[in-house]
Each structure stands twice: as structure tokens, then as C-alpha cells.
Amino acid sequence: MTELMSKGIELMLAGMTIVFLFLTMLVVAINMMSSLIERFFPETPNIAGTAATSSSGIDKNIIAAITAAVHQHRNKQQ
């Protein structure tokens, strides 16, 4: 029984080590890809295309449209 238990623990540790190494390599590869993409394709801010937004980050035109729709809906209910 002890030989079977030791083989089981040995197999478990080997499997956990392989999974840990694979996940570590995956994290390193993703970080390298991210840095390469940022280096060769940097994000440029689009200053001309920015829309007016409120403090919540929602476009003011969308807020106005929602407000008008709610107001119209409430008037139809009365």
C-alpha cells in the first residue's frame, strides 16, 4: 500500500509541476506578445474624434436621447 501511495504522490507532484511550468510559460509568452504589440503598434490618441461625454463617461447625446424617450413614455402613460 505504501508503494502505491508513494507512486501516487510522485505522479501528483509531477503533474502539478508540469502544469505550473506550462502556466508560467503561458504568462511569459502573453507578456512578451503584449510588449511586442505595444512596441510595433502603439496606440495613438484620437483627439479629433472624441465625443463630448459627461462625468460618468457616457456620451451626452445618448443621455439626451434616453431622457427624451423616458419623458415621452411617461407622458403616454398619463
N, CA, C and O atoms as a Maestro MAE file, in Angstrom:
{
 s_m_m2io_version
 :::
 2.0.0
}

f_m_ct {
 s_m_title
 :::
 protein
 m_atom[312] {
  # First column is atom index #
  i_m_mmod_type
  r_m_x_coord
  r_m_y_coord
  r_m_z_coord
  i_m_residue_number
  s_m_chain_name
  s_m_pdb_residue_name
  s_m_pdb_atom_name
  i_m_atomic_number
  :::
  1 25 0.824 -1.195 0.000 1 A "MET " " N  " 7
  2 3 0.000 0.000 0.000 1 A "MET " " CA " 6
  3 2 0.867 1.258 0.000 1 A "MET " " C  " 6
  4 15 0.528 2.239 -0.662 1 A "MET " " O  " 8
  5 25 1.980 1.242 0.731 2 A "THR " " N  " 7
  6 3 2.825 2.432 0.790 2 A "THR " " CA " 6
  7 2 3.506 2.690 -0.553 2 A "THR " " C  " 6
  8 15 3.738 3.841 -0.923 2 A "THR " " O  " 8
  9 25 3.826 1.625 -1.279 3 A "GLU " " N  " 7
  10 3 4.442 1.813 -2.591 3 A "GLU " " CA " 6
  11 2 3.450 2.459 -3.554 3 A "GLU " " C  " 6
  12 15 3.817 3.331 -4.342 3 A "GLU " " O  " 8
  13 25 2.193 2.024 -3.485 4 A "LEU " " N  " 7
  14 3 1.156 2.597 -4.332 4 A "LEU " " CA " 6
  15 2 0.913 4.062 -3.972 4 A "LEU " " C  " 6
  16 15 0.718 4.906 -4.846 4 A "LEU " " O  " 8
  17 25 0.930 4.349 -2.666 5 A "MET " " N  " 7
  18 3 0.728 5.724 -2.205 5 A "MET " " CA " 6
  19 2 1.888 6.618 -2.644 5 A "MET " " C  " 6
  20 15 1.668 7.753 -3.068 5 A "MET " " O  " 8
  21 25 3.110 6.120 -2.547 6 A "SER " " N  " 7
  22 3 4.263 6.929 -2.953 6 A "SER " " CA " 6
  23 2 4.263 7.167 -4.465 6 A "SER " " C  " 6
  24 15 4.633 8.250 -4.918 6 A "SER " " O  " 8
  25 25 3.857 6.179 -5.237 7 A "LYS " " N  " 7
  26 3 3.753 6.360 -6.688 7 A "LYS " " CA " 6
  27 2 2.671 7.395 -7.025 7 A "LYS " " C  " 6
  28 15 2.835 8.198 -7.943 7 A "LYS " " O  " 8
  29 25 1.580 7.366 -6.281 8 A "GLY " " N  " 7
  30 3 0.501 8.338 -6.496 8 A "GLY " " CA " 6
  31 2 0.950 9.753 -6.185 8 A "GLY " " C  " 6
  32 15 0.656 10.684 -6.935 8 A "GLY " " O  " 8
  33 25 1.667 9.915 -5.073 9 A "ILE " " N  " 7
  34 3 2.174 11.237 -4.702 9 A "ILE " " CA " 6
  35 2 3.207 11.709 -5.718 9 A "ILE " " C  " 6
  36 15 3.238 12.885 -6.083 9 A "ILE " " O  " 8
  37 25 4.040 10.801 -6.165 10 A "GLU " " N  " 7
  38 3 5.054 11.146 -7.167 10 A "GLU " " CA " 6
  39 2 4.399 11.610 -8.466 10 A "GLU " " C  " 6
  40 15 4.829 12.594 -9.067 10 A "GLU " " O  " 8
  41 25 3.365 10.901 -8.894 11 A "LEU " " N  " 7
  42 3 2.641 11.272 -10.103 11 A "LEU " " CA " 6
  43 2 1.931 12.613 -9.933 11 A "LEU " " C  " 6
  44 15 1.904 13.430 -10.854 11 A "LEU " " O  " 8
  45 25 1.355 12.834 -8.746 12 A "MET " " N  " 7
  46 3 0.672 14.092 -8.474 12 A "MET " " CA " 6
  47 2 1.649 15.264 -8.528 12 A "MET " " C  " 6
  48 15 1.346 16.294 -9.129 12 A "MET " " O  " 8
  49 25 2.801 15.117 -7.916 13 A "LEU " " N  " 7
  50 3 3.793 16.190 -7.918 13 A "LEU " " CA " 6
  51 2 4.327 16.454 -9.319 13 A "LEU " " C  " 6
  52 15 4.562 17.603 -9.693 13 A "LEU " " O  " 8
  53 25 4.518 15.393 -10.090 14 A "ALA " " N  " 7
  54 3 4.982 15.571 -11.466 14 A "ALA " " CA " 6
  55 2 3.934 16.322 -12.288 14 A "ALA " " C  " 6
  56 15 4.271 17.226 -13.052 14 A "ALA " " O  " 8
  57 25 2.687 15.951 -12.133 15 A "GLY " " N  " 7
  58 3 1.610 16.630 -12.860 15 A "GLY " " CA " 6
  59 2 1.472 18.083 -12.459 15 A "GLY " " C  " 6
  60 15 1.304 18.952 -13.315 15 A "GLY " " O  " 8
  61 25 1.542 18.359 -11.156 16 A "MET " " N  " 7
  62 3 1.437 19.738 -10.687 16 A "MET " " CA " 6
  63 2 2.607 20.574 -11.182 16 A "MET " " C  " 6
  64 15 2.434 21.745 -11.519 16 A "MET " " O  " 8
  65 25 3.796 19.982 -11.229 17 A "THR " " N  " 7
  66 3 4.975 20.701 -11.718 17 A "THR " " CA " 6
  67 2 4.834 21.030 -13.196 17 A "THR " " C  " 6
  68 15 5.147 22.140 -13.625 17 A "THR " " O  " 8
  69 25 4.365 20.068 -13.968 18 A "ILE " " N  " 7
  70 3 4.188 20.296 -15.406 18 A "ILE " " CA " 6
  71 2 3.156 21.388 -15.652 18 A "ILE " " C  " 6
  72 15 3.370 22.260 -16.494 18 A "ILE " " O  " 8
  73 25 2.041 21.354 -14.930 19 A "VAL " " N  " 7
  74 3 1.008 22.380 -15.094 19 A "VAL " " CA " 6
  75 2 1.542 23.747 -14.685 19 A "VAL " " C  " 6
  76 15 1.293 24.736 -15.374 19 A "VAL " " O  " 8
  77 25 2.272 23.818 -13.574 20 A "PHE " " N  " 7
  78 3 2.837 25.086 -13.118 20 A "PHE " " CA " 6
  79 2 3.805 25.654 -14.151 20 A "PHE " " C  " 6
  80 15 3.758 26.845 -14.457 20 A "PHE " " O  " 8
  81 25 4.681 24.810 -14.688 21 A "LEU " " N  " 7
  82 3 5.632 25.280 -15.693 21 A "LEU " " CA " 6
  83 2 4.927 25.740 -16.968 21 A "LEU " " C  " 6
  84 15 5.307 26.749 -17.561 21 A "LEU " " O  " 8
  85 25 3.907 25.003 -17.384 22 A "PHE " " N  " 7
  86 3 3.162 25.404 -18.576 22 A "PHE " " CA " 6
  87 2 2.480 26.748 -18.371 22 A "PHE " " C  " 6
  88 15 2.537 27.610 -19.248 22 A "PHE " " O  " 8
  89 25 1.837 26.937 -17.228 23 A "LEU " " N  " 7
  90 3 1.154 28.203 -16.969 23 A "LEU " " CA " 6
  91 2 2.147 29.356 -16.862 23 A "LEU " " C  " 6
  92 15 1.853 30.467 -17.302 23 A "LEU " " O  " 8
  93 25 3.317 29.106 -16.282 24 A "THR " " N  " 7
  94 3 4.346 30.141 -16.201 24 A "THR " " CA " 6
  95 2 4.815 30.530 -17.598 24 A "THR " " C  " 6
  96 15 4.967 31.715 -17.896 24 A "THR " " O  " 8
  97 25 5.043 29.543 -18.449 25 A "MET " " N  " 7
  98 3 5.459 29.833 -19.824 25 A "MET " " CA " 6
  99 2 4.366 30.585 -20.576 25 A "MET " " C  " 6
  100 15 4.665 31.458 -21.391 25 A "MET " " O  " 8
  101 25 3.111 30.258 -20.315 26 A "LEU " " N  " 7
  102 3 1.995 30.937 -20.961 26 A "LEU " " CA " 6
  103 2 1.937 32.409 -20.560 26 A "LEU " " C  " 6
  104 15 1.717 33.274 -21.409 26 A "LEU " " O  " 8
  105 25 2.131 32.700 -19.272 27 A "VAL " " N  " 7
  106 3 2.135 34.085 -18.797 27 A "VAL " " CA " 6
  107 2 3.290 34.857 -19.423 27 A "VAL " " C  " 6
  108 15 3.109 35.995 -19.857 27 A "VAL " " O  " 8
  109 25 4.464 34.256 -19.474 28 A "VAL " " N  " 7
  110 3 5.627 34.920 -20.072 28 A "VAL " " CA " 6
  111 2 5.374 35.190 -21.554 28 A "VAL " " C  " 6
  112 15 5.684 36.276 -22.044 28 A "VAL " " O  " 8
  113 25 4.820 34.227 -22.265 29 A "ALA " " N  " 7
  114 3 4.556 34.403 -23.697 29 A "ALA " " CA " 6
  115 2 3.533 35.510 -23.940 29 A "ALA " " C  " 6
  116 15 3.691 36.303 -24.868 29 A "ALA " " O  " 8
  117 25 2.495 35.570 -23.124 30 A "ILE " " N  " 7
  118 3 1.479 36.611 -23.291 30 A "ILE " " CA " 6
  119 2 2.068 37.980 -22.999 30 A "ILE " " C  " 6
  120 15 1.775 38.939 -23.713 30 A "ILE " " O  " 8
  121 25 2.891 38.090 -21.966 31 A "ASN " " N  " 7
  122 3 3.526 39.373 -21.655 31 A "ASN " " CA " 6
  123 2 4.474 39.806 -22.772 31 A "ASN " " C  " 6
  124 15 4.531 40.988 -23.109 31 A "ASN " " O  " 8
  125 25 5.213 38.865 -23.345 32 A "MET " " N  " 7
  126 3 6.113 39.204 -24.450 32 A "MET " " CA " 6
  127 2 5.325 39.665 -25.672 32 A "MET " " C  " 6
  128 15 5.706 40.634 -26.328 32 A "MET " " O  " 8
  129 25 4.230 38.975 -25.979 33 A "MET " " N  " 7
  130 3 3.406 39.380 -27.112 33 A "MET " " CA " 6
  131 2 2.814 40.764 -26.889 33 A "MET " " C  " 6
  132 15 2.743 41.569 -27.818 33 A "MET " " O  " 8
  133 25 2.394 41.040 -25.678 34 A "SER " " N  " 7
  134 3 1.831 42.346 -25.361 34 A "SER " " CA " 6
  135 2 2.854 43.451 -25.549 34 A "SER " " C  " 6
  136 15 2.544 44.497 -26.119 34 A "SER " " O  " 8
  137 25 4.078 43.227 -25.070 35 A "SER " " N  " 7
  138 3 5.107 44.259 -25.221 35 A "SER " " CA " 6
  139 2 5.502 44.439 -26.685 35 A "SER " " C  " 6
  140 15 5.775 45.561 -27.112 35 A "SER " " O  " 8
  141 25 5.537 43.359 -27.458 36 A "LEU " " N  " 7
  142 3 5.848 43.479 -28.884 36 A "LEU " " CA " 6
  143 2 4.764 44.250 -29.633 36 A "LEU " " C  " 6
  144 15 5.063 45.091 -30.480 36 A "LEU " " O  " 8
  145 25 3.525 43.963 -29.320 37 A "ILE " " N  " 7
  146 3 2.425 44.663 -29.986 37 A "ILE " " CA " 6
  147 2 2.444 46.138 -29.629 37 A "ILE " " C  " 6
  148 15 2.227 46.984 -30.496 37 A "ILE " " O  " 8
  149 25 2.701 46.465 -28.361 38 A "GLU " " N  " 7
  150 3 2.760 47.870 -27.957 38 A "GLU " " CA " 6
  151 2 3.940 48.580 -28.607 38 A "GLU " " C  " 6
  152 15 3.854 49.771 -28.906 38 A "GLU " " O  " 8
  153 25 5.033 47.871 -28.829 39 A "ARG " " N  " 7
  154 3 6.212 48.492 -29.432 39 A "ARG " " CA " 6
  155 2 5.985 48.788 -30.911 39 A "ARG " " C  " 6
  156 15 6.313 49.880 -31.376 39 A "ARG " " O  " 8
  157 25 5.430 47.832 -31.659 40 A "PHE " " N  " 7
  158 3 5.283 47.999 -33.097 40 A "PHE " " CA " 6
  159 2 3.966 48.660 -33.506 40 A "PHE " " C  " 6
  160 15 3.885 49.237 -34.591 40 A "PHE " " O  " 8
  161 25 2.949 48.591 -32.674 41 A "PHE " " N  " 7
  162 3 1.652 49.201 -32.973 41 A "PHE " " CA " 6
  163 2 1.193 50.034 -31.781 41 A "PHE " " C  " 6
  164 15 0.250 49.648 -31.091 41 A "PHE " " O  " 8
  165 25 1.844 51.170 -31.526 42 A "PRO " " N  " 7
  166 3 1.448 51.974 -30.363 42 A "PRO " " CA " 6
  167 2 0.079 52.611 -30.591 42 A "PRO " " C  " 6
  168 15 -0.296 52.928 -31.720 42 A "PRO " " O  " 8
  169 25 -0.651 52.791 -29.506 43 A "GLU " " N  " 7
  170 3 -1.951 53.432 -29.601 43 A "GLU " " CA " 6
  171 2 -1.757 54.935 -29.697 43 A "GLU " " C  " 6
  172 15 -1.049 55.539 -28.891 43 A "GLU " " O  " 8
  173 25 -2.392 55.523 -30.691 44 A "THR " " N  " 7
  174 3 -2.330 56.971 -30.820 44 A "THR " " CA " 6
  175 2 -3.674 57.539 -30.394 44 A "THR " " C  " 6
  176 15 -4.715 57.048 -30.830 44 A "THR " " O  " 8
  177 25 -3.670 58.556 -29.559 45 A "PRO " " N  " 7
  178 3 -4.950 59.119 -29.118 45 A "PRO " " CA " 6
  179 2 -5.650 59.826 -30.274 45 A "PRO " " C  " 6
  180 15 -5.027 60.576 -31.025 45 A "PRO " " O  " 8
  181 25 -6.932 59.582 -30.405 46 A "ASN " " N  " 7
  182 3 -7.735 60.170 -31.467 46 A "ASN " " CA " 6
  183 2 -8.390 61.434 -30.924 46 A "ASN " " C  " 6
  184 15 -9.508 61.388 -30.411 46 A "ASN " " O  " 8
  185 25 -7.699 62.552 -31.035 47 A "ILE " " N  " 7
  186 3 -8.177 63.800 -30.452 47 A "ILE " " CA " 6
  187 2 -9.345 64.362 -31.254 47 A "ILE " " C  " 6
  188 15 -10.292 64.883 -30.665 47 A "ILE " " O  " 8
  189 25 -9.304 64.272 -32.566 48 A "ALA " " N  " 7
  190 3 -10.347 64.858 -33.404 48 A "ALA " " CA " 6
  191 2 -11.666 64.113 -33.281 48 A "ALA " " C  " 6
  192 15 -12.722 64.719 -33.462 48 A "ALA " " O  " 8
  193 25 -11.643 62.838 -32.984 49 A "GLY " " N  " 7
  194 3 -12.858 62.042 -32.966 49 A "GLY " " CA " 6
  195 2 -13.488 61.872 -31.602 49 A "GLY " " C  " 6
  196 15 -14.410 61.070 -31.460 49 A "GLY " " O  " 8
  197 25 -13.028 62.597 -30.588 50 A "THR " " N  " 7
  198 3 -13.593 62.414 -29.258 50 A "THR " " CA " 6
  199 2 -14.940 63.102 -29.177 50 A "THR " " C  " 6
  200 15 -15.108 64.220 -29.663 50 A "THR " " O  " 8
  201 25 -15.886 62.439 -28.568 51 A "ALA " " N  " 7
  202 3 -17.225 62.995 -28.395 51 A "ALA " " CA " 6
  203 2 -17.343 63.598 -27.003 51 A "ALA " " C  " 6
  204 15 -16.592 63.244 -26.094 51 A "ALA " " O  " 8
  205 25 -18.276 64.497 -26.852 52 A "ALA " " N  " 7
  206 3 -18.496 65.120 -25.548 52 A "ALA " " CA " 6
  207 2 -19.121 64.091 -24.617 52 A "ALA " " C  " 6
  208 15 -20.152 63.500 -24.937 52 A "ALA " " O  " 8
  209 25 -18.505 63.883 -23.481 53 A "THR " " N  " 7
  210 3 -19.014 62.911 -22.527 53 A "THR " " CA " 6
  211 2 -19.230 63.581 -21.188 53 A "THR " " C  " 6
  212 15 -18.600 64.589 -20.866 53 A "THR " " O  " 8
  213 25 -20.125 63.007 -20.419 54 A "SER " " N  " 7
  214 3 -20.374 63.528 -19.086 54 A "SER " " CA " 6
  215 2 -19.356 62.941 -18.120 54 A "SER " " C  " 6
  216 15 -18.452 62.208 -18.523 54 A "SER " " O  " 8
  217 25 -19.509 63.268 -16.847 55 A "SER " " N  " 7
  218 3 -18.553 62.771 -15.852 55 A "SER " " CA " 6
  219 2 -18.631 61.258 -15.700 55 A "SER " " C  " 6
  220 15 -17.671 60.638 -15.243 55 A "SER " " O  " 8
  221 25 -19.770 60.644 -16.078 56 A "SER " " N  " 7
  222 3 -19.902 59.195 -15.971 56 A "SER " " CA " 6
  223 2 -19.293 58.476 -17.165 56 A "SER " " C  " 6
  224 15 -19.208 57.248 -17.169 56 A "SER " " O  " 8
  225 25 -18.864 59.233 -18.189 57 A "GLY " " N  " 7
  226 3 -18.240 58.613 -19.343 57 A "GLY " " CA " 6
  227 2 -19.212 58.253 -20.444 57 A "GLY " " C  " 6
  228 15 -18.817 57.631 -21.430 57 A "GLY " " O  " 8
  229 25 -20.491 58.632 -20.303 58 A "ILE " " N  " 7
  230 3 -21.498 58.336 -21.319 58 A "ILE " " CA " 6
  231 2 -21.670 59.576 -22.191 58 A "ILE " " C  " 6
  232 15 -21.681 60.699 -21.686 58 A "ILE " " O  " 8
  233 25 -21.802 59.373 -23.483 59 A "ASP " " N  " 7
  234 3 -21.965 60.468 -24.435 59 A "ASP " " CA " 6
  235 2 -23.204 61.287 -24.073 59 A "ASP " " C  " 6
  236 15 -24.252 60.729 -23.747 59 A "ASP " " O  " 8
  237 25 -23.076 62.612 -24.132 60 A "LYS " " N  " 7
  238 3 -24.189 63.494 -23.755 60 A "LYS " " CA " 6
  239 2 -25.369 63.341 -24.705 60 A "LYS " " C  " 6
  240 15 -26.514 63.525 -24.293 60 A "LYS " " O  " 8
  241 25 -25.118 63.010 -25.956 61 A "ASN " " N  " 7
  242 3 -26.216 62.785 -26.903 61 A "ASN " " CA " 6
  243 2 -27.029 61.556 -26.522 61 A "ASN " " C  " 6
  244 15 -28.249 61.542 -26.682 61 A "ASN " " O  " 8
  245 25 -26.364 60.536 -26.023 62 A "ILE " " N  " 7
  246 3 -27.068 59.322 -25.591 62 A "ILE " " CA " 6
  247 2 -27.914 59.625 -24.366 62 A "ILE " " C  " 6
  248 15 -29.050 59.163 -24.267 62 A "ILE " " O  " 8
  249 25 -27.371 60.398 -23.430 63 A "ILE " " N  " 7
  250 3 -28.134 60.771 -22.234 63 A "ILE " " CA " 6
  251 2 -29.363 61.575 -22.634 63 A "ILE " " C  " 6
  252 15 -30.444 61.363 -22.084 63 A "ILE " " O  " 8
  253 25 -29.212 62.494 -23.583 64 A "ALA " " N  " 7
  254 3 -30.347 63.299 -24.034 64 A "ALA " " CA " 6
  255 2 -31.404 62.428 -24.700 64 A "ALA " " C  " 6
  256 15 -32.597 62.643 -24.490 64 A "ALA " " O  " 8
  257 25 -30.987 61.453 -25.497 65 A "ALA " " N  " 7
  258 3 -31.939 60.569 -26.166 65 A "ALA " " CA " 6
  259 2 -32.688 59.708 -25.158 65 A "ALA " " C  " 6
  260 15 -33.894 59.505 -25.296 65 A "ALA " " O  " 8
  261 25 -31.998 59.207 -24.157 66 A "ILE " " N  " 7
  262 3 -32.647 58.387 -23.128 66 A "ILE " " CA " 6
  263 2 -33.632 59.233 -22.334 66 A "ILE " " C  " 6
  264 15 -34.741 58.787 -22.043 66 A "ILE " " O  " 8
  265 25 -33.231 60.453 -21.984 67 A "THR " " N  " 7
  266 3 -34.106 61.345 -21.225 67 A "THR " " CA " 6
  267 2 -35.366 61.667 -22.022 67 A "THR " " C  " 6
  268 15 -36.465 61.672 -21.468 67 A "THR " " O  " 8
  269 25 -35.215 61.937 -23.315 68 A "ALA " " N  " 7
  270 3 -36.375 62.235 -24.152 68 A "ALA " " CA " 6
  271 2 -37.294 61.025 -24.264 68 A "ALA " " C  " 6
  272 15 -38.515 61.177 -24.232 68 A "ALA " " O  " 8
  273 25 -36.737 59.838 -24.394 69 A "ALA " " N  " 7
  274 3 -37.549 58.626 -24.505 69 A "ALA " " CA " 6
  275 2 -38.320 58.360 -23.219 69 A "ALA " " C  " 6
  276 15 -39.494 57.995 -23.266 69 A "ALA " " O  " 8
  277 25 -37.671 58.540 -22.075 70 A "VAL " " N  " 7
  278 3 -38.352 58.336 -20.789 70 A "VAL " " CA " 6
  279 2 -39.454 59.371 -20.614 70 A "VAL " " C  " 6
  280 15 -40.549 59.038 -20.160 70 A "VAL " " O  " 8
  281 25 -39.179 60.621 -20.968 71 A "HIS " " N  " 7
  282 3 -40.175 61.685 -20.842 71 A "HIS " " CA " 6
  283 2 -41.384 61.391 -21.729 71 A "HIS " " C  " 6
  284 15 -42.526 61.561 -21.301 71 A "HIS " " O  " 8
  285 25 -41.136 60.952 -22.961 72 A "GLN " " N  " 7
  286 3 -42.225 60.630 -23.879 72 A "GLN " " CA " 6
  287 2 -43.032 59.442 -23.364 72 A "GLN " " C  " 6
  288 15 -44.259 59.443 -23.459 72 A "GLN " " O  " 8
  289 25 -42.363 58.438 -22.824 73 A "HIS " " N  " 7
  290 3 -43.048 57.260 -22.291 73 A "HIS " " CA " 6
  291 2 -43.935 57.637 -21.109 73 A "HIS " " C  " 6
  292 15 -45.065 57.160 -21.000 73 A "HIS " " O  " 8
  293 25 -43.433 58.482 -20.235 74 A "ARG " " N  " 7
  294 3 -44.220 58.907 -19.067 74 A "ARG " " CA " 6
  295 2 -45.425 59.742 -19.492 74 A "ARG " " C  " 6
  296 15 -46.490 59.636 -18.884 74 A "ARG " " O  " 8
  297 25 -45.276 60.566 -20.521 75 A "ASN " " N  " 7
  298 3 -46.406 61.370 -20.992 75 A "ASN " " CA " 6
  299 2 -47.480 60.500 -21.622 75 A "ASN " " C  " 6
  300 15 -48.663 60.822 -21.508 75 A "ASN " " O  " 8
  301 25 -47.110 59.402 -22.287 76 A "LYS " " N  " 7
  302 3 -48.094 58.498 -22.881 76 A "LYS " " CA " 6
  303 2 -48.866 57.734 -21.807 76 A "LYS " " C  " 6
  304 15 -50.022 57.371 -22.027 76 A "LYS " " O  " 8
  305 25 -48.259 57.488 -20.667 77 A "GLN " " N  " 7
  306 3 -48.894 56.733 -19.591 77 A "GLN " " CA " 6
  307 2 -49.997 57.548 -18.920 77 A "GLN " " C  " 6
  308 15 -50.923 56.967 -18.355 77 A "GLN " " O  " 8
  309 25 -49.922 58.868 -18.967 78 A "GLN " " N  " 7
  310 3 -50.908 59.717 -18.276 78 A "GLN " " CA " 6
  311 2 -52.146 59.916 -19.043 78 A "GLN " " C  " 6
  312 15 -53.055 60.606 -18.581 78 A "GLN " " O  " 8
  :::
 }
 m_bond[311] {
  # First column is bond index #
  i_m_from
  i_m_to
  i_m_order
  :::
  1 1 2 1
  2 2 3 1
  3 3 4 2
  4 3 5 1
  5 5 6 1
  6 6 7 1
  7 7 8 2
  8 7 9 1
  9 9 10 1
  10 10 11 1
  11 11 12 2
  12 11 13 1
  13 13 14 1
  14 14 15 1
  15 15 16 2
  16 15 17 1
  17 17 18 1
  18 18 19 1
  19 19 20 2
  20 19 21 1
  21 21 22 1
  22 22 23 1
  23 23 24 2
  24 23 25 1
  25 25 26 1
  26 26 27 1
  27 27 28 2
  28 27 29 1
  29 29 30 1
  30 30 31 1
  31 31 32 2
  32 31 33 1
  33 33 34 1
  34 34 35 1
  35 35 36 2
  36 35 37 1
  37 37 38 1
  38 38 39 1
  39 39 40 2
  40 39 41 1
  41 41 42 1
  42 42 43 1
  43 43 44 2
  44 43 45 1
  45 45 46 1
  46 46 47 1
  47 47 48 2
  48 47 49 1
  49 49 50 1
  50 50 51 1
  51 51 52 2
  52 51 53 1
  53 53 54 1
  54 54 55 1
  55 55 56 2
  56 55 57 1
  57 57 58 1
  58 58 59 1
  59 59 60 2
  60 59 61 1
  61 61 62 1
  62 62 63 1
  63 63 64 2
  64 63 65 1
  65 65 66 1
  66 66 67 1
  67 67 68 2
  68 67 69 1
  69 69 70 1
  70 70 71 1
  71 71 72 2
  72 71 73 1
  73 73 74 1
  74 74 75 1
  75 75 76 2
  76 75 77 1
  77 77 78 1
  78 78 79 1
  79 79 80 2
  80 79 81 1
  81 81 82 1
  82 82 83 1
  83 83 84 2
  84 83 85 1
  85 85 86 1
  86 86 87 1
  87 87 88 2
  88 87 89 1
  89 89 90 1
  90 90 91 1
  91 91 92 2
  92 91 93 1
  93 93 94 1
  94 94 95 1
  95 95 96 2
  96 95 97 1
  97 97 98 1
  98 98 99 1
  99 99 100 2
  100 99 101 1
  101 101 102 1
  102 102 103 1
  103 103 104 2
  104 103 105 1
  105 105 106 1
  106 106 107 1
  107 107 108 2
  108 107 109 1
  109 109 110 1
  110 110 111 1
  111 111 112 2
  112 111 113 1
  113 113 114 1
  114 114 115 1
  115 115 116 2
  116 115 117 1
  117 117 118 1
  118 118 119 1
  119 119 120 2
  120 119 121 1
  121 121 122 1
  122 122 123 1
  123 123 124 2
  124 123 125 1
  125 125 126 1
  126 126 127 1
  127 127 128 2
  128 127 129 1
  129 129 130 1
  130 130 131 1
  131 131 132 2
  132 131 133 1
  133 133 134 1
  134 134 135 1
  135 135 136 2
  136 135 137 1
  137 137 138 1
  138 138 139 1
  139 139 140 2
  140 139 141 1
  141 141 142 1
  142 142 143 1
  143 143 144 2
  144 143 145 1
  145 145 146 1
  146 146 147 1
  147 147 148 2
  148 147 149 1
  149 149 150 1
  150 150 151 1
  151 151 152 2
  152 151 153 1
  153 153 154 1
  154 154 155 1
  155 155 156 2
  156 155 157 1
  157 157 158 1
  158 158 159 1
  159 159 160 2
  160 159 161 1
  161 161 162 1
  162 162 163 1
  163 163 164 2
  164 163 165 1
  165 165 166 1
  166 166 167 1
  167 167 168 2
  168 167 169 1
  169 169 170 1
  170 170 171 1
  171 171 172 2
  172 171 173 1
  173 173 174 1
  174 174 175 1
  175 175 176 2
  176 175 177 1
  177 177 178 1
  178 178 179 1
  179 179 180 2
  180 179 181 1
  181 181 182 1
  182 182 183 1
  183 183 184 2
  184 183 185 1
  185 185 186 1
  186 186 187 1
  187 187 188 2
  188 187 189 1
  189 189 190 1
  190 190 191 1
  191 191 192 2
  192 191 193 1
  193 193 194 1
  194 194 195 1
  195 195 196 2
  196 195 197 1
  197 197 198 1
  198 198 199 1
  199 199 200 2
  200 199 201 1
  201 201 202 1
  202 202 203 1
  203 203 204 2
  204 203 205 1
  205 205 206 1
  206 206 207 1
  207 207 208 2
  208 207 209 1
  209 209 210 1
  210 210 211 1
  211 211 212 2
  212 211 213 1
  213 213 214 1
  214 214 215 1
  215 215 216 2
  216 215 217 1
  217 217 218 1
  218 218 219 1
  219 219 220 2
  220 219 221 1
  221 221 222 1
  222 222 223 1
  223 223 224 2
  224 223 225 1
  225 225 226 1
  226 226 227 1
  227 227 228 2
  228 227 229 1
  229 229 230 1
  230 230 231 1
  231 231 232 2
  232 231 233 1
  233 233 234 1
  234 234 235 1
  235 235 236 2
  236 235 237 1
  237 237 238 1
  238 238 239 1
  239 239 240 2
  240 239 241 1
  241 241 242 1
  242 242 243 1
  243 243 244 2
  244 243 245 1
  245 245 246 1
  246 246 247 1
  247 247 248 2
  248 247 249 1
  249 249 250 1
  250 250 251 1
  251 251 252 2
  252 251 253 1
  253 253 254 1
  254 254 255 1
  255 255 256 2
  256 255 257 1
  257 257 258 1
  258 258 259 1
  259 259 260 2
  260 259 261 1
  261 261 262 1
  262 262 263 1
  263 263 264 2
  264 263 265 1
  265 265 266 1
  266 266 267 1
  267 267 268 2
  268 267 269 1
  269 269 270 1
  270 270 271 1
  271 271 272 2
  272 271 273 1
  273 273 274 1
  274 274 275 1
  275 275 276 2
  276 275 277 1
  277 277 278 1
  278 278 279 1
  279 279 280 2
  280 279 281 1
  281 281 282 1
  282 282 283 1
  283 283 284 2
  284 283 285 1
  285 285 286 1
  286 286 287 1
  287 287 288 2
  288 287 289 1
  289 289 290 1
  290 290 291 1
  291 291 292 2
  292 291 293 1
  293 293 294 1
  294 294 295 1
  295 295 296 2
  296 295 297 1
  297 297 298 1
  298 298 299 1
  299 299 300 2
  300 299 301 1
  301 301 302 1
  302 302 303 1
  303 303 304 2
  304 303 305 1
  305 305 306 1
  306 306 307 1
  307 307 308 2
  308 307 309 1
  309 309 310 1
  310 310 311 1
  311 311 312 2
  :::
 }
}
